[in-house]
Amino acid sequence: MTGVRKTATVALLAMLGVAGAGLAPAAAATTGGLPPHPGPDGLVWVPERTGDGGVVSGGASDRLPTVLTVACEGGGDVRVTMDSQGTQVAAFTVDCPAGSAGVGSVSMDPGVVQWGSFGVGVDASHDAVRWSLTVTQPE
C-alpha cells in the first residue's frame, strides 16, 4: 500500500474514532453522520439501511487485518455480529442516539477472518434505526 493510501486509511479510522484493537464508540464526524465509502481497502460498504439487515460477501484475505465499523442513529441500538467460514469472529452493540450518530468498531488481527466469504448481521432495536457499515482490510 502506498503512503498516501495508508495516511488516508489512518485519517478515516481516526475520524470514525477507531483507535487500536477492540470496540471504540465515538461520534461520527462524517456528512450525514454515517461513514463514507471506505476507499481501496474496503471489502464492503453499506451506505445506509434502516431496521434489521446485514451483508454477505467474499474476497476476504486471512493475511490482512480486518476492521468492521458500524455507525447508527435514531434512538435505540444495533447488535452487530460477524461470521467467517461458519465461526463468529466479532459481536458488539452500538448505541444509536436520536439526532446524532454512534459508532462502534472492532479490529481483528490477520487470520481471525478466514480467506473467502464472511457475513455481517445487524439486529436493530427498532425499525427506525438508521445504520451504515464498512468492512476493510488495510494493507
Contacts in CASP RR format, 6 or more apart in sequence:
PFRMAT RR
TARGET T0000
AUTHOR 0000-0000-0000
METHOD contacts of the structure
MODEL  1
MTGVRKTATVALLAMLGVAGAGLAPAAAATTGGLPPHPGPDGLVWVPERT
GDGGVVSGGASDRLPTVLTVACEGGGDVRVTMDSQGTQVAAFTVDCPAGS
AGVGSVSMDPGVVQWGSFGVGVDASHDAVRWSLTVTQPE
1 9 0 8 1.000
1 41 0 8 1.000
1 138 0 8 1.000
1 139 0 8 1.000
5 40 0 8 1.000
5 41 0 8 1.000
5 139 0 8 1.000
6 138 0 8 1.000
6 139 0 8 1.000
8 39 0 8 1.000
9 41 0 8 1.000
9 136 0 8 1.000
9 138 0 8 1.000
12 35 0 8 1.000
12 36 0 8 1.000
12 38 0 8 1.000
13 19 0 8 1.000
13 67 0 8 1.000
13 105 0 8 1.000
15 29 0 8 1.000
15 30 0 8 1.000
16 26 0 8 1.000
16 28 0 8 1.000
16 29 0 8 1.000
16 30 0 8 1.000
16 35 0 8 1.000
16 69 0 8 1.000
16 71 0 8 1.000
16 103 0 8 1.000
16 105 0 8 1.000
17 24 0 8 1.000
17 26 0 8 1.000
17 103 0 8 1.000
17 105 0 8 1.000
18 24 0 8 1.000
18 26 0 8 1.000
18 67 0 8 1.000
18 69 0 8 1.000
18 103 0 8 1.000
18 104 0 8 1.000
18 105 0 8 1.000
18 107 0 8 1.000
20 107 0 8 1.000
21 106 0 8 1.000
21 107 0 8 1.000
21 108 0 8 1.000
21 109 0 8 1.000
22 105 0 8 1.000
22 106 0 8 1.000
22 107 0 8 1.000
23 92 0 8 1.000
23 104 0 8 1.000
23 105 0 8 1.000
23 106 0 8 1.000
24 103 0 8 1.000
24 104 0 8 1.000
24 105 0 8 1.000
25 94 0 8 1.000
25 95 0 8 1.000
25 102 0 8 1.000
25 103 0 8 1.000
25 104 0 8 1.000
26 102 0 8 1.000
26 103 0 8 1.000
26 104 0 8 1.000
27 100 0 8 1.000
27 101 0 8 1.000
27 102 0 8 1.000
27 103 0 8 1.000
28 34 0 8 1.000
28 35 0 8 1.000
28 71 0 8 1.000
28 100 0 8 1.000
28 101 0 8 1.000
28 102 0 8 1.000
28 103 0 8 1.000
30 36 0 8 1.000
30 71 0 8 1.000
30 101 0 8 1.000
32 101 0 8 1.000
33 71 0 8 1.000
33 73 0 8 1.000
33 100 0 8 1.000
33 101 0 8 1.000
34 47 0 8 1.000
34 48 0 8 1.000
34 71 0 8 1.000
34 72 0 8 1.000
34 73 0 8 1.000
34 101 0 8 1.000
34 130 0 8 1.000
34 131 0 8 1.000
34 132 0 8 1.000
35 45 0 8 1.000
35 69 0 8 1.000
35 71 0 8 1.000
35 103 0 8 1.000
35 132 0 8 1.000
35 133 0 8 1.000
35 134 0 8 1.000
37 45 0 8 1.000
37 47 0 8 1.000
38 45 0 8 1.000
38 134 0 8 1.000
38 135 0 8 1.000
38 136 0 8 1.000
39 136 0 8 1.000
41 136 0 8 1.000
41 137 0 8 1.000
41 138 0 8 1.000
41 139 0 8 1.000
42 134 0 8 1.000
42 135 0 8 1.000
42 136 0 8 1.000
42 137 0 8 1.000
43 57 0 8 1.000
43 58 0 8 1.000
43 59 0 8 1.000
43 60 0 8 1.000
43 66 0 8 1.000
43 135 0 8 1.000
43 136 0 8 1.000
43 137 0 8 1.000
44 55 0 8 1.000
44 57 0 8 1.000
44 120 0 8 1.000
44 133 0 8 1.000
44 134 0 8 1.000
44 135 0 8 1.000
45 132 0 8 1.000
45 133 0 8 1.000
45 134 0 8 1.000
46 54 0 8 1.000
46 55 0 8 1.000
46 131 0 8 1.000
46 132 0 8 1.000
46 133 0 8 1.000
46 134 0 8 1.000
47 132 0 8 1.000
48 130 0 8 1.000
48 131 0 8 1.000
48 132 0 8 1.000
49 122 0 8 1.000
49 130 0 8 1.000
49 131 0 8 1.000
49 132 0 8 1.000
50 124 0 8 1.000
50 127 0 8 1.000
50 128 0 8 1.000
50 129 0 8 1.000
50 130 0 8 1.000
50 131 0 8 1.000
51 122 0 8 1.000
51 124 0 8 1.000
51 126 0 8 1.000
51 127 0 8 1.000
51 128 0 8 1.000
51 129 0 8 1.000
51 131 0 8 1.000
52 122 0 8 1.000
52 123 0 8 1.000
52 124 0 8 1.000
52 127 0 8 1.000
53 121 0 8 1.000
53 122 0 8 1.000
53 123 0 8 1.000
53 124 0 8 1.000
54 119 0 8 1.000
54 120 0 8 1.000
54 121 0 8 1.000
54 122 0 8 1.000
54 133 0 8 1.000
55 119 0 8 1.000
55 120 0 8 1.000
55 121 0 8 1.000
55 133 0 8 1.000
56 117 0 8 1.000
56 118 0 8 1.000
56 119 0 8 1.000
56 120 0 8 1.000
57 117 0 8 1.000
57 118 0 8 1.000
57 119 0 8 1.000
57 135 0 8 1.000
58 116 0 8 1.000
58 117 0 8 1.000
58 118 0 8 1.000
59 115 0 8 1.000
59 116 0 8 1.000
59 117 0 8 1.000
60 66 0 8 1.000
60 84 0 8 1.000
60 113 0 8 1.000
60 114 0 8 1.000
60 115 0 8 1.000
60 116 0 8 1.000
60 117 0 8 1.000
60 118 0 8 1.000
60 137 0 8 1.000
61 110 0 8 1.000
61 115 0 8 1.000
61 137 0 8 1.000
62 110 0 8 1.000
62 111 0 8 1.000
62 113 0 8 1.000
62 114 0 8 1.000
62 115 0 8 1.000
63 110 0 8 1.000
63 111 0 8 1.000
64 110 0 8 1.000
64 137 0 8 1.000
64 138 0 8 1.000
64 139 0 8 1.000
65 107 0 8 1.000
65 108 0 8 1.000
65 109 0 8 1.000
65 110 0 8 1.000
65 137 0 8 1.000
65 138 0 8 1.000
66 107 0 8 1.000
66 108 0 8 1.000
66 112 0 8 1.000
66 113 0 8 1.000
66 135 0 8 1.000
66 136 0 8 1.000
66 137 0 8 1.000
67 105 0 8 1.000
67 106 0 8 1.000
67 107 0 8 1.000
67 108 0 8 1.000
67 134 0 8 1.000
67 135 0 8 1.000
67 136 0 8 1.000
67 137 0 8 1.000
67 138 0 8 1.000
68 80 0 8 1.000
68 82 0 8 1.000
68 90 0 8 1.000
68 105 0 8 1.000
68 106 0 8 1.000
68 108 0 8 1.000
68 120 0 8 1.000
68 133 0 8 1.000
68 134 0 8 1.000
68 135 0 8 1.000
69 103 0 8 1.000
69 104 0 8 1.000
69 105 0 8 1.000
69 133 0 8 1.000
69 134 0 8 1.000
69 135 0 8 1.000
69 136 0 8 1.000
70 78 0 8 1.000
70 80 0 8 1.000
70 94 0 8 1.000
70 103 0 8 1.000
70 104 0 8 1.000
70 105 0 8 1.000
70 122 0 8 1.000
70 131 0 8 1.000
70 132 0 8 1.000
70 133 0 8 1.000
71 94 0 8 1.000
71 101 0 8 1.000
71 102 0 8 1.000
71 103 0 8 1.000
71 104 0 8 1.000
71 131 0 8 1.000
71 132 0 8 1.000
71 133 0 8 1.000
72 78 0 8 1.000
72 94 0 8 1.000
72 96 0 8 1.000
72 101 0 8 1.000
72 102 0 8 1.000
72 124 0 8 1.000
72 129 0 8 1.000
72 130 0 8 1.000
72 131 0 8 1.000
72 132 0 8 1.000
73 96 0 8 1.000
73 97 0 8 1.000
73 98 0 8 1.000
73 99 0 8 1.000
73 100 0 8 1.000
73 101 0 8 1.000
73 102 0 8 1.000
73 129 0 8 1.000
73 130 0 8 1.000
73 131 0 8 1.000
74 96 0 8 1.000
74 97 0 8 1.000
74 98 0 8 1.000
74 99 0 8 1.000
74 128 0 8 1.000
74 129 0 8 1.000
74 130 0 8 1.000
75 96 0 8 1.000
75 97 0 8 1.000
75 98 0 8 1.000
75 125 0 8 1.000
75 126 0 8 1.000
75 128 0 8 1.000
75 129 0 8 1.000
76 95 0 8 1.000
76 96 0 8 1.000
76 124 0 8 1.000
76 125 0 8 1.000
76 126 0 8 1.000
76 129 0 8 1.000
77 93 0 8 1.000
77 94 0 8 1.000
77 95 0 8 1.000
77 96 0 8 1.000
77 124 0 8 1.000
77 125 0 8 1.000
77 129 0 8 1.000
78 93 0 8 1.000
78 94 0 8 1.000
78 96 0 8 1.000
78 122 0 8 1.000
78 123 0 8 1.000
78 124 0 8 1.000
78 125 0 8 1.000
78 129 0 8 1.000
78 131 0 8 1.000
79 91 0 8 1.000
79 92 0 8 1.000
79 93 0 8 1.000
79 122 0 8 1.000
79 123 0 8 1.000
80 90 0 8 1.000
80 91 0 8 1.000
80 92 0 8 1.000
80 93 0 8 1.000
80 94 0 8 1.000
80 104 0 8 1.000
80 120 0 8 1.000
80 121 0 8 1.000
80 122 0 8 1.000
80 123 0 8 1.000
80 133 0 8 1.000
81 88 0 8 1.000
81 90 0 8 1.000
81 91 0 8 1.000
81 120 0 8 1.000
81 121 0 8 1.000
81 123 0 8 1.000
82 88 0 8 1.000
82 89 0 8 1.000
82 90 0 8 1.000
82 91 0 8 1.000
82 106 0 8 1.000
82 113 0 8 1.000
82 118 0 8 1.000
82 119 0 8 1.000
82 120 0 8 1.000
82 121 0 8 1.000
82 135 0 8 1.000
83 89 0 8 1.000
83 118 0 8 1.000
83 119 0 8 1.000
83 120 0 8 1.000
84 112 0 8 1.000
84 113 0 8 1.000
84 114 0 8 1.000
84 117 0 8 1.000
84 118 0 8 1.000
84 119 0 8 1.000
85 114 0 8 1.000
85 116 0 8 1.000
85 117 0 8 1.000
85 118 0 8 1.000
87 114 0 8 1.000
89 108 0 8 1.000
89 112 0 8 1.000
89 113 0 8 1.000
89 118 0 8 1.000
90 106 0 8 1.000
90 108 0 8 1.000
92 104 0 8 1.000
92 106 0 8 1.000
94 102 0 8 1.000
94 103 0 8 1.000
94 104 0 8 1.000
94 131 0 8 1.000
95 102 0 8 1.000
96 102 0 8 1.000
96 124 0 8 1.000
96 125 0 8 1.000
96 129 0 8 1.000
96 130 0 8 1.000
96 131 0 8 1.000
113 137 0 8 1.000
118 135 0 8 1.000
120 133 0 8 1.000
120 135 0 8 1.000
122 131 0 8 1.000
122 133 0 8 1.000
124 131 0 8 1.000
END
